[in-house]
Amino acid sequence: MGRILIIGAIVLAVWAAMEIQTNGINGAFNGIFAPAGEAEAEAITSTPQRAGDAVTRAHKEAEERQRRALGE
């Protein structure tokens, strides 16, 4: 009986890990861990999105500095 419970726990853990891996935290388990509101969902971004935003912001700031330096 103990072995059956251990096997069941392993199967449950593997299933949960696969669900989170394939759908992400917000989509796993039919969205049970997703934020309550749409505004909260929009506010949460992934690390690559934050990095991309930082790079874009840095490029814009550099362009503005160059324009100010050249007097345009």
Secondary structure, DSSP 8 states (H G I E B T S, - for coil): -HHHHHHHHHHHHHHHHHHHHHHHHHHGGGGTTS-SSHHHHHH---HHHHHHHHHHHHHHHHHHHHHHHHT-
